Amino acid sequence: MLALITGASSGLGVEFARLLAINGYDLIISARRKDRLESLKKILEKKYKINVEVFPADLSDVNDVLRLAANCFTKNINILINNAGFGILRSFNNIAGKENINLINTNITALTLLSQEFIKTQKRGYILNVASAAAFLPGPLLSTYYASKSYVLSLSTAVNEELKRSGKPISVTTLCPGPMKTEFFTIAGASKEWATATPRTCAKRALRAMFKRKPLVFSDNLIAISAFGTKFLPLNLLTKLSYKIQRSKFM
Ligand SMILES: NC(=O)c1ccc[n+]([C@@H]2O[C@H](COP(=O)([O-])OP(=O)(O)OC[C@H]3O[C@@H](n4cnc5c(N)ncnc54)[C@H](OP(=O)(O)O)[C@@H]3O)[C@@H](O)[C@H]2O)c1
């Protein structure tokens, strides 16, 4: 049994790696920070007697994404977890073009290419795509991040339905976490962080849903209810509320 996890150098990705290792999965772990991946490999191989392959890659570079796919999908992989992602907390006109391209490539392009290659090359298995509660509303001051996560939710849900109808035993589960204390907020540029779930409980819940081939899972019940609630608010009001929430992260 083999799983490929992107963004496995910190936060949620480390928890996915740990939980799958406990369950006897060999792993391919990827991210840019090779030292982090190497130390995780050492810990997991020693503790759980599994094999871990480290594959450093910058997923904002499409060539690296293709290199990762070429290395992995000739193997028999049971699980793909598209977890790598980041946000930029800043007004849209203050984000450099290259920063936005890097975000779109990491959060959208890499996830799309890896999902597609998995489906094309593997006979069966599970894909877990990490979106966010941000997928359910616009996010002024984190606009490209929110938009990228809406894409992840929409694409993953659509492809899951296609696969179900085709009878191919591959499912795509979309995970929508609420705020968690990882490196995410610091990297995004927020000075305040809050959480509705820990990365560990979120990863557990997500894997349980993935193995049941559920299309959608949330980090916790509060986020599930909030996402449902967005359906009943006018877009205009939702966007104003969202602005206030993002604004508070600067203070
Ligand atoms: N924390 C939250 O509040 C929250 C809420 C909703 C959704 N999420 C989503 O959850 C996922 C995991 O985030 P996290 O909370 O665990 O944050 P994190 O601790 O910052 O982890 C992000 C991971 O993505 C990797 N990554 C970022 N840019 C990359 C790139 N260009 N190429 C390759 N890997 C890259 C990072 O590795 P390197 O830096 O080593 O490359 C790291 O392993 C993300 O998709 C995020 O959007 C997080």
The ligand as a Gaussian input file, in Angstrom:
#p B3LYP/6-31G(d) Opt

LIG

0 1
 N       -4.341000      26.111000       8.381000
 C       -5.530000      26.536000       7.990000
 O       -6.156000      27.350000       8.669000
 C       -6.173000      25.981000       6.731000
 C       -7.563000      26.160000       6.566000
 C       -8.142000      25.677000       5.416000
 C       -7.400000      25.012000       4.464000
 N       -6.052000      24.844000       4.653000
 C       -5.306000      24.155000       3.607000
 O       -4.658000      23.035000       4.172000
 C       -3.521000      22.683000       3.368000
 C       -2.314000      22.460000       4.280000
 O       -1.985000      23.696000       4.885000
 P       -1.481000      23.799000       6.388000
 O       -2.547000      24.459000       7.179000
 O       -0.940000      22.507000       6.856000
 O       -0.347000      24.905000       6.202000
 P        1.259000      24.790000       6.261000
 O        1.685000      24.316000       7.599000
 O        1.735000      26.113000       5.791000
 O        1.604000      23.663000       5.177000
 C        1.555000      23.915000       3.799000
 C        2.312000      22.834000       3.065000
 O        2.269000      23.130000       1.657000
 C        3.585000      23.107000       1.142000
 N        3.753000      24.057000       0.042000
 C        3.455000      25.378000       0.030000
 N        3.848000      25.930000      -1.133000
 C        4.411000      24.933000      -1.870000
 C        5.033000      24.867000      -3.139000
 N        5.183000      25.959000      -3.915000
 N        5.511000      23.673000      -3.572000
 C        5.393000      22.572000      -2.805000
 N        4.827000      22.563000      -1.590000
 C        4.341000      23.736000      -1.129000
 C        4.494000      23.484000       2.314000
 O        5.786000      22.915000       2.127000
 P        7.144000      23.726000       1.764000
 O        7.011000      25.114000       2.315000
 O        8.234000      22.922000       2.413000
 O        7.216000      23.682000       0.278000
 C        3.790000      22.781000       3.467000
 O        4.200000      21.455000       3.560000
 C       -3.344000      23.840000       2.377000
 O       -3.850000      23.473000       1.112000
 C       -4.182000      24.961000       2.969000
 O       -4.663000      25.848000       1.995000
 C       -5.430000      25.312000       5.764000

